[in-house]
């Protein structure tokens, strides 16, 4: 996988919800070392505060995250191959919204989650 991706991007957390430990960032650091892919943080951002996705219905999840992800500098990822990672896949809303923003900026995206809720 080394050389296959230009950047590894963890899904950004909600800035209003302060957590001392952010699992996906820690996992991104480990994957970055193992796969020899640079981590790109701070470009894909969550621009608004949302309700936690856990416990929301599918339709509320979709509305909750609609339009809340953006890129500070789209040209950084234009034409790049991105490995987007998130911790849990429930309805896919988070990954889909992030991917939409990245693809709009002309990035090639592969999304990976570490767990699937059932």
Secondary structure, 3 states (H helix, E strand, C coil): CCCCCCEEEECCCCCCCCCCCCHHHHHHHHHHHHHCCCECCCCEEECCCCCCCCCCCHHHHHHHHCCCEEECCHHHCCCCEEEEEEEEECCCHHHHHHHHHHHHCCCEEEEEEEEECC
